């Protein structure tokens, strides 16, 4: 294939990376995680980037007072060529899988990892609390996979683990 994920029907290292991920487009997620562009992001910025990779386009009336962090936007700028290439291959083969890269709400995730108070976070967005919890939990769930995905940098794995730990508070973490 164009991305060398298979060799005679056997997964290559990128194929194994993609196969270890649960998501809407595992190849896209695997390529991004293997790209190196997220390796040096702080835990909060990695969580913000992860949110952009798994979150659908928000409603047009969705607002937040927290802008996307520039470190994450810079990483996304580096990923544009890869995204365009995968989009073209998917289109050629009529594969209709999303290539999410939605930056609009990622500032909220960054702030949550940075320990903002829940009430303050809710006041900084037009999203209702249920939507906000869903976005944060989906981001946490994706990040919790990263330490178990093969062929990723140890820094990426460690920062994902740290981000998950920092996200684990009510209402994202349900108390037993």
N, C-alpha and C positions, 0 to 999 in steps of 0.2 A: 504494500500500500504506500501511499504518499508519506506516511509518517512512520513507516517501519515498525509498526506495532506487532506485525506477524511475519514470520519467516517460515514458509512452507507449512502454514496452519499451526505453527508453534509460536506462542507469545515471546516476543523479545523483552528486554528489560522495560521498555516503555509500555508494552502490552501488559506486562505483569503489574506495573504501576496502575494503569487504567483499570485493570480487572479487580484490583483491591479496593476500589472506590465505589461507593454507592452515591448516585446522583443522576441528574437529568441527562448529562452527556459526559460519561466517564472519560472518554478520550480527551475532551477539552480540559477537564479538570486535571487529568494526569499530565497533559502537556504543560499546563500552567504551573503545576507544582514542580515539575522537572525543569522548567525553564531557567531557574536560578533567580528570576526577578523578584521573587517573594522571600528569598533566603535571608536577607538582612533586615527585613521589616521587624519592628518591635512587635511584641504580642498584641498590642492594641491595634496597630496598623495591619497586622496579619489578619486579625479578626475582621477588620473593616473590609479588607480585600476578599476574604472568604465570603462575606455577606454579598458582595457584588457578584461573585461567581455563582451563587445559588439562588438569588432572589429575582423573581420575575419583575418586569417593568412595573413600577408603582403606578397607582392611579394618578391622573393628571393633577388632581387637587391635593396630593400628598405633599406636605411641606415639612421641613426641619430647619431649625435655626443653627444647626451644626454643619458647616461645610465639609466636603470630603477632604481628608488630609492630603497634602501635596505629595508626600512620600508614596502614597498609594496611587494617586493620579499619575505620577511619574512611572511607576511600575506598569500601570495600565497602558501608558503610551508605548512602552517597550513591547507590550503584548499585542498591539494592534496588527502587526504584520502576520503573526502566528494565527490570530483570530481570523483575519481575512483569508489566509491560505486554507484553513480548515473549513471556513464557510464555503469557499469555492469548491472544495472537494466534496463536501456534503451536498451541495447543490448539483454537482455533476452526477452524483450517484443517487440523487433524490432522497437523501436522508434528511428527515425533518426533526432534528434534535436542536434544542436551544443552545446558543453560545452566550449565556448570560455574562454581562459585564456592566452592571447597573450601579453607578456611583451615587445616585441621588440620596440614599438613606444611610450610607455607610458611616457618616459622622456620628450617628446615633450609637452604632455598635462600638465605634472607637471610644466614645464617652462612657459607655457601660463598662467596658474593660478597664477604663481608667478610674472606675469606682464612683461615677456620678450617682447621686441619690435618685431612686425610682421616681419620686414625685417631680423632681427637676427635669428628668429625662422626658416624662410624659408631657410636661408643660412646653417642651421645646419642639413638639411635633404635632401635626394635625392627625396623625394615626391614632386609632383608638388603642386602648391598652392591650386588647386581645391580639391585634395585628402586630403590635410591637413585641409582645411576648413570643409570638410565632416566629418572627424574624430572628430574634435573639436565640431561641431554642434551635432553630434550623441551622443557624451559624455555628452554635456550640456543637451540635451533632456532627456537622461536617468536619469541624476542627478536631473533634475527638477521634476521627478516622486517621488523620494525618500521621500520628506517631506509629501507626501500624502498617503504613503503606511502604512497600519496598523501594529502594533506590532514591530516597530523598535525603537531603543534607541533614546532618544532626542538628544544625542550628534551626532549620525549619521545623523539625520534629519537636525540639525543645520549646520553641516559641509557641507552637500550636498547643502543647501541653500546658504551658503557662497561661495562655489566653483562655483555655477551657477552665482552668482553676479560678481565674479571675472573674469569669462569667457566672460561676456557680453560686449564685445567691438569689434569694426570693425576689421576684416571682419566676425567674428563669429556672432555678432549681426548686423543685417541689419538695417540701419537707415531708419526711416520713412520719 
